[in-house]
């Protein structure tokens, strides 16, 4: 696997179509899938009868963590909790912007204990401003942060009222986007920030009005087709130049390379049995 070293910087520069992408060091929170299993179905990807190989899931997760470390990023770990097989999907645990934490409140009973577990981790690790949410939201699953705005998904999990609550707590404008395809049940399965100013997304995942909003906000966005979206190719993590992405998204990987980004393909096929990919496993801590 070839990766590009991270350029030390504290701000991201808006990109034009001709500018060179710049990598920025990140801090991530992850949860080792020691208790991973597919024992229930709360999204179209999950089939308990298909089975899941926990050892293989752990090996794939470790390769993802190692990819982040090789890129120069910092990875913190939260202790997995027995009985919470989806806790590996750390992105859903919270939204952190400017050192403030907006906690998660899960839509499905099977995952509700994860919210307090993640909130407690942040309190124990020096984050004083942790808001216990009043409305259902699933953290970075449905909140994706750019330089000036937070894009927020609704339609399957996160309530619109949570978008307003997050805006009040974080002091950052929140733009609501409606998801309409149940395969893309979280925003982070249908869109990812390329950097602080631009995104990649699959138009078919969004309502007509939300597509129009995306076209207006991001005229130079990278558009992903159905085939790449269907292997969760958009559940990716970009540091501004290096894009950690599901290896099966071959068309999207080629397009990223053509646009000057460095794709870092990973195999998370076992975790995809629960509807997760690189981003699902990765909560960004923004100080």
Phi, psi and omega per residue, in radians:
X1 nan 2.233 3.123
X2 -1.791 2.239 3.117
X3 -2.206 2.768 3.103
X4 -1.773 2.394 3.137
X5 -1.130 2.645 3.138
X6 -1.396 2.393 3.054
X7 -1.538 2.190 -3.126
X8 -1.166 2.195 -3.141
X9 -2.877 2.758 3.111
X10 -2.012 -0.088 3.117
X11 -2.346 2.739 3.077
X12 -1.869 2.431 -3.104
X13 -1.693 2.290 3.089
X14 -0.958 2.414 -3.089
X15 -1.774 2.438 2.859
X16 -1.683 3.029 -3.050
X17 -1.111 -0.367 -3.067
X18 -1.773 -0.102 -3.073
X19 -1.401 2.669 3.131
X20 -1.355 2.235 3.074
X21 -1.061 2.494 -3.099
X22 -2.116 2.233 3.124
X23 -1.459 2.482 -3.136
X24 -2.203 2.301 -3.137
X25 -1.034 2.478 -3.114
X26 -2.209 2.800 2.949
X27 -2.076 2.245 -3.100
X28 -2.084 2.632 2.967
X29 -1.953 2.271 -3.126
X30 -2.324 2.835 3.141
X31 -2.322 2.056 -3.123
X32 -1.099 2.363 -3.038
X33 -1.435 0.928 -3.114
X34 -1.114 -0.448 -3.094
X35 -2.003 0.313 -3.089
X36 -1.088 2.390 3.067
X37 -2.886 2.833 3.018
X38 -2.041 1.600 -3.048
X39 -1.946 -0.074 3.100
X40 -2.596 2.991 -3.118
X41 -2.240 1.940 3.095
X42 -2.151 0.131 2.980
X43 -2.661 2.888 -3.048
X44 -1.128 -0.257 -3.122
X45 -1.403 -0.358 -2.959
X46 -1.582 2.239 3.100
X47 -2.440 1.729 -3.092
X48 -0.994 -0.487 -3.115
X49 -1.266 -0.300 -3.107
X50 -1.363 -0.391 3.138
X51 1.379 2.813 3.109
X52 -2.529 2.422 -3.119
X53 -1.687 1.803 -3.065
X54 -1.111 -0.731 -3.128
X55 -1.076 -0.703 3.112
X56 -1.184 -0.669 3.100
X57 -1.080 -0.739 3.121
X58 -1.093 -0.772 3.140
X59 -1.087 -0.715 3.124
X60 -1.168 -0.720 3.104
X61 -1.090 -0.741 3.122
X62 -1.087 -0.648 3.087
X63 -1.143 -0.640 3.082
X64 -1.131 -0.831 3.099
X65 -1.025 -0.763 -3.132
X66 -1.110 -0.589 3.094
X67 -1.106 -0.735 3.102
X68 -1.109 -0.758 -3.141
X69 -1.122 -0.679 3.114
X70 -1.122 -0.498 3.112
X71 -1.429 -0.092 3.113
X72 1.628 0.214 3.131
X73 -1.530 2.780 3.109
X74 -1.689 2.358 3.129
X75 -2.138 2.077 2.998
X76 -1.760 2.735 -3.064
X77 -2.166 2.447 2.976
X78 -1.845 2.469 -3.107
X79 -1.217 2.212 3.094
X80 -1.179 2.598 -3.108
X81 -1.935 2.233 3.106
X82 -1.034 2.425 -3.130
X83 1.572 -0.034 3.108
X84 -2.090 1.386 -3.026
X85 -1.166 -0.368 -3.134
X86 -1.667 0.099 -3.121
X87 -1.121 -0.341 3.054
X88 -0.993 -0.451 -3.099
X89 -1.484 1.281 -2.986
X90 -1.077 -0.495 -3.114
X91 -0.970 -0.511 -3.089
X92 -1.359 -0.148 -2.977
X93 -1.367 -0.341 -3.091
X94 -3.105 3.049 2.946
X95 -2.258 2.209 -3.084
X96 -2.146 2.070 3.134
X97 -2.394 2.203 3.117
X98 1.060 0.517 -3.138
X99 1.412 -0.109 3.076
X100 -1.596 2.470 -3.072
X101 -2.012 2.156 2.988
X102 -1.796 1.974 -3.033
X103 -1.277 2.948 -3.106
X104 -1.798 2.586 3.004
X105 -2.371 1.875 -2.918
X106 -1.364 2.609 -3.119
X107 -1.269 -0.598 -3.053
X108 -1.830 2.443 -3.078
X109 -1.016 -0.582 -3.094
X110 -1.041 -0.472 -3.048
X111 -1.896 -0.074 -3.024
X112 -1.025 -0.609 3.109
X113 -1.125 -0.287 3.139
X114 -1.139 -0.629 -3.099
X115 -0.990 -0.966 3.094
X116 -1.066 -0.602 3.138
X117 -1.101 -0.767 3.114
X118 -1.213 -0.714 3.116
X119 -1.048 -0.710 3.123
X120 -1.144 -0.663 3.097
X121 -1.028 -0.775 -3.127
X122 -1.134 -0.712 3.122
X123 -1.099 -0.755 -3.126
X124 -1.171 -0.372 -3.085
X125 -1.850 0.456 2.929
X126 1.591 0.184 3.105
X127 -1.647 1.851 -3.038
X128 -1.428 -0.488 -3.041
X129 -1.731 1.410 -3.131
X130 -2.021 2.036 -3.124
X131 -1.672 2.139 2.976
X132 -1.340 2.095 -2.988
X133 -1.278 2.641 3.034
X134 -1.654 -0.207 -3.043
X135 -2.240 2.679 -3.134
X136 -1.115 2.200 3.020
X137 -2.724 2.694 -3.094
X138 -2.153 0.867 2.975
X139 0.964 -2.435 -3.113
X140 -1.232 -0.073 2.952
X141 -1.027 -0.655 -3.111
X142 -2.106 0.074 3.068
X143 -2.189 2.080 3.127
X144 -2.145 2.198 -2.934
X145 -1.756 2.268 2.997
X146 -1.997 -3.017 -3.067
X147 -1.074 -0.774 -2.998
X148 -1.926 -0.396 -3.059
X149 -2.383 2.836 2.948
X150 -1.968 2.181 3.045
X151 -1.522 2.321 -3.015
X152 -2.267 2.226 -3.128
X153 -1.626 2.633 3.028
X154 -2.603 2.959 3.120
X155 2.189 -0.561 -3.127
X156 -2.250 -0.712 -3.061
X157 -2.122 -1.221 -2.977
X158 -1.310 2.325 3.124
X159 -1.377 2.579 3.107
X160 -1.056 -0.593 3.119
X161 -1.039 -0.505 3.090
X162 -1.202 -0.547 3.074
X163 -1.050 -0.764 3.141
X164 -1.181 -0.708 3.127
X165 -1.108 -0.728 3.112
X166 -1.122 -0.728 3.137
X167 -1.061 -0.745 3.141
X168 -1.143 -0.697 -3.089
X169 -1.317 -0.656 -2.998
X170 -1.689 -0.286 3.133
X171 1.143 0.577 -3.135
X172 -2.250 2.343 3.131
X173 -1.015 2.399 -3.132
X174 -2.038 2.229 3.141
X175 -1.883 2.115 -3.112
X176 -1.451 2.331 3.085
X177 -2.253 2.304 -3.091
X178 -1.705 2.209 3.077
X179 -1.599 2.452 -3.050
X180 -2.219 -0.142 -3.136
X181 -1.893 2.048 -3.053
X182 -1.064 -0.350 3.053
X183 -1.122 -0.507 -3.136
X184 -1.898 1.229 -2.971
X185 -1.363 -0.342 3.024
X186 -2.086 2.663 3.097
X187 -1.025 -0.625 -3.068
X188 -1.293 -0.002 2.979
X189 -1.639 -0.164 -3.036
X190 -2.111 -0.159 -3.028
X191 -2.792 2.519 2.942
X192 -2.514 2.538 3.068
X193 -1.212 2.249 3.021
X194 -1.324 -0.568 -3.139
X195 -2.859 -2.821 -3.121
X196 -1.329 -0.109 -3.026
X197 -2.201 -0.200 -3.017
X198 -2.489 2.836 -3.050
X199 -2.413 2.904 2.889
X200 -2.057 2.465 -3.138
X201 -2.754 2.889 3.082
X202 -1.906 1.947 -3.056
X203 -1.001 -0.604 -3.068
X204 -1.121 -0.244 3.140
X205 -1.414 -0.192 -2.950
X206 -2.036 2.713 3.028
X207 -1.156 2.788 3.136
X208 -0.983 -0.727 3.136
X209 -1.137 -0.686 3.130
X210 -1.210 -0.629 3.045
X211 -1.060 -0.707 3.131
X212 -1.124 -0.673 3.097
X213 -1.102 -0.799 3.134
X214 -1.090 -0.712 3.119
X215 -1.097 -0.642 -3.134
X216 -1.273 -0.750 -3.091
X217 -1.294 -0.591 -2.998
X218 -2.307 1.250 -3.097
X219 -1.118 -0.366 3.125
X220 -1.839 0.392 -3.123
X221 -1.060 2.707 3.022
X222 -1.564 2.142 -3.075
X223 -1.708 2.169 3.130
X224 -1.703 2.472 -3.127
X225 -1.525 3.087 -3.081
X226 -1.042 -0.744 -3.071
X227 -1.080 -0.759 -3.128
X228 -1.284 -0.645 3.083
X229 -1.117 -0.624 -3.056
X230 -1.243 -0.205 3.015
X231 -1.892 0.403 -3.123
X232 0.991 0.662 3.098
X233 -1.132 -0.396 3.136
X234 -1.544 -0.050 3.038
X235 -1.484 1.079 -2.967
X236 -2.041 2.869 -3.141
X237 -2.210 2.098 3.121
X238 -1.978 2.405 3.024
X239 -1.731 0.220 -3.102
X240 1.898 -0.402 3.065
X241 -2.400 -0.901 3.139
X242 -1.485 2.280 -3.111
X243 -2.081 1.927 3.089
X244 -1.446 2.096 -2.875
X245 -2.552 2.628 3.058
X246 -1.025 2.293 -3.028
X247 -1.107 -0.444 -3.094
X248 -1.264 -0.256 -3.098
X249 -1.433 1.136 -2.955
X250 -1.167 -0.661 3.130
X251 -1.168 -0.758 3.127
X252 -1.150 -0.670 3.094
X253 -1.064 -0.750 3.126
X254 -1.129 -0.711 -3.139
X255 -1.161 -0.718 3.084
X256 -1.025 -0.781 -3.134
X257 -1.090 -0.700 3.114
X258 -1.117 -0.518 -3.126
X259 -1.509 0.036 3.071
X260 1.710 0.048 3.100
X261 -1.519 2.838 3.101
X262 -1.926 1.753 3.101
X263 -1.175 2.461 3.055
X264 -2.140 1.555 -3.067
X265 -1.232 2.432 3.074
X266 -2.331 2.752 3.108
X267 -1.857 1.890 3.061
X268 -2.111 0.631 -3.047
X269 -1.074 -0.557 3.137
X270 -1.243 -0.733 3.111
X271 -1.220 -0.429 3.097
X272 -1.157 -0.321 3.066
X273 -1.105 -0.322 3.047
X274 -1.840 0.133 3.108
X275 1.526 0.422 -3.088
X276 -2.091 2.717 3.084
X277 -2.461 -2.815 -3.090
X278 -0.958 -0.825 -3.114
X279 -1.160 -0.706 3.124
X280 -0.953 -0.578 -3.096
X281 -1.479 0.051 -2.874
X282 -2.372 1.939 3.056
X283 -1.764 2.128 -3.139
X284 -1.509 2.313 3.104
X285 -1.762 1.900 -3.101
X286 -1.820 1.986 -3.119
X287 -1.508 nan nan
